[in-house]
Amino acid sequence: MSDMSAGTQMVVIFFILLALRLPVAFALGLSAIYAMWALGFGLDLAGDLIASGIAKYSLLAVPFFILAGVLMGSLGIAERMIRFFRILIGDLPGGMGVVGTTVCLFWGAVSGSGPASVAAIGPLIIKGMEEDGYSRAFAAGLVCTGAALSIVIPPSIGLVIYGVIAETSISDLFIAAIIPGLFMGLLMLATLPLAKRSGYVGAAAASLERLSPRPYNDLPYGKRLWRSFLESFWGLMTPIVILGGIYSGAFTPTEAALVATVYALLIGGLIYRTLTIEGLYRALSDAAASSAVVMMVVAYASLFGWVVTVDDLIGHYSTLLLGVSDNQWIILFIVMLILLIAGMFMDAITIMFICLPIFLPVAQKLGWDPIWFGVVVMINLAIGLFTPPVGINLYVAANITRLPLEKVARGALPFLMTSILGLAVVASAPEMSSFLVDLLR
């Protein structure tokens, strides 16, 4: 590797360490420290770079959105939400498949993290879909796909990280992602008929009465719906409170994360009375562990990114990419393909810190809207969350269902095909991302 630049050696070492199953954060840090040594910089610089990398106000949103999602998953909000949509949708074709998709979209406006969403709502949705006649593998595939949209539908941790790296408006990113996120959800609904054609649904689906909790069975439909609505009202209001506050200017996206956390505590403590000291401690512990993983990646990625800049890998690889073709659609296709392949092996945050410093100059050179490009990147990374062999959502769902990873991946295959179709549509129609942004400006 002596003929390679220090930056290129760093990238090679990073992938070697990943292949050796070293945690991503440490693979980033060790490869970057080696490159710094090779470039002749003292390791005393590493501490300053790490501190500057994480000392960004916008990054405060990450741990608080994670905590808000964990709290809402443990306070009974997901269960009440699923119950309401079960009764609302009733005996419509698709049954719990439609309910699962709808709840995943709602939960995307609560959690902001794909794997966390699978863990929070997956067990309830998968169980309900099995009772409704769906196979466990297909149900797990739906949850993996719907939960992946958590990094697309605002408020999204992924969009926060993108906004920090690209130095663009996080509020505009949130607004721009609404229509594409809902469009991807509609494609999920359109995928449900494939379940029957592919043998994912049994001959007899469960009736609404069997799916509804016992206290509701003897009530007329209207009363059942009204009672479940009242019980789930405060959970259903969560996206309105968070997104409404951001778009009205009441608070910033970073402050919205704290608002979401306080809102969850108020619901659990004063309204549902499901918040306990033990439950709060467990939620804080789980959120702290998840946040630590994310922030360690961010911290060591700052070293990695510094080497990329100093060794001019950005200029080298962006020039190389621009030299592939004069057609911007071919370059966009290559960018999306790289992101999709990277998503099979790495988490979204790591991919952004490695790839965006190279891709963003290319996007700027070609005159691409950074807001639209951010939405396209996020949909790419969302698809990576449920793409084998290392789609993180697949592992979480396999752990929940006790199914082999291969079966869960097969269950997600129909959704993977329609999601790639959706990505192509969003990428080829920038107006889908810019419409609401232009309207609200």
C-alpha positions, 0 to 999 in steps of 0.5 A: 500500500506504499504507493497509495496516499495516506487517505486511500490507505485509510479507506482500505484499512477501514474496510479491512477492519470492518471485514474483521468485524471490528465495531464501525466506530473503532474501525473509523478511529483506528484507520483515521489515526493511522492516516494522521500518523502517516501524514506526520500529524501528532495524535494530540490533534485527535482530541481537538478534532473529536471535540469539535466534531461532536460539539455541534448544537444540532447534534443535540437532537440525536439523543433526545429523539432517540429517548423520545422514541424509546419512551413512547415505545415503552409507555403504551403509545404504540399499542393504543395507536395500533388498536385505533387503526385496527378498528378504523380500518376494520375489514378493508382488504389488507387488514393488519397489513394496512394497519402496520404500514400506517403505524410505521408511518406515524411512528416515523414521525416519533422515533427518527431511527429505523432499528429503534422503530423495529424494536418498539412497534415490531412485536405488536405489528408482527403479532397482529399480522400473523393473526390476520393471516400473513406469514411471519416473514412477510410481516417482519419484512413490512415492519423492516421497510416501514421502520426504515422510513423513520429516517426519511419521515421527519423528524429524522435523525438521518436528516439532522446528520445530513443537515449538519454535514451539508450545512443546510437547513434542517427545517427545509429538509424536514419539509421536503421529506414529507411528500416523498416519505408518504409516497414511499408509504403508499408504495408499501400499501400497493405491495400488500396485494403481492402477499396473496400472489406470493403465498404470504397470506393464509386462506382465512384472515382474522375478523375484526372482532378477533383482532380487537381487544375483548372490551371492544367486541360487544360495542358498535363500530362507532363507539369502538372507534371513538373509544380507541381514538380517545385512548390513542389521541395523545399519541396521534397528536405527537407528529402534529405537536413536533412538526407543527411546532417546527414549521410554525417557528415555535421551536427549532428542529433541535429544540423539537427533540427536547419537546418530544421527550418532555411530551412523552414524559407528560403523556406517560406520567399524567395521562396514561399513568404508565410511567414508573421509576423503573421504566424511566430508568430502563428507557434512559439506559436504553436511549443512552446506549443507543445514543452512545453508539451514534455519537461514537460514530460521529466522533471518530468520523470527524477524524476520518473526515479531517483526513479526507479533507487534508489528503484531498480525497474529496477533490480526487474522488469527486473529480474521478466521479465527474469524469465518468460521464457528462450525463448528470443522470448517469452520475446520479445513478452511480451515486445511488448505486454506491449508497445502496451497496454501502447500505448493505454493509454499514449504518446510515450515519457512517455512510453519510460521514464517509460518502457525503464529503465526496458526493456533495461537491459533485452535487454542487458542481452539477447544480443539484438542489442540496435539499432534494439531494438530501431526500434522495440520499435518505431514501437510499439509506433507508432501503439499505436498512432492510437490504441483505446481507447486513441490513440492520433492520433485518437483524432486529426483526430476525431477533424479534421473530426468531426467524433465520435472517434469510427468511426475513430478507425474503419477506422484505423482497417485495417491499425492496422492489417497490422501494427501489421503484419509489427511489427512482420516482423521487430522484427523477421528480425533484418537484416532489421534494421542493413543492412544500418547501416552496409553498411554505417559504 
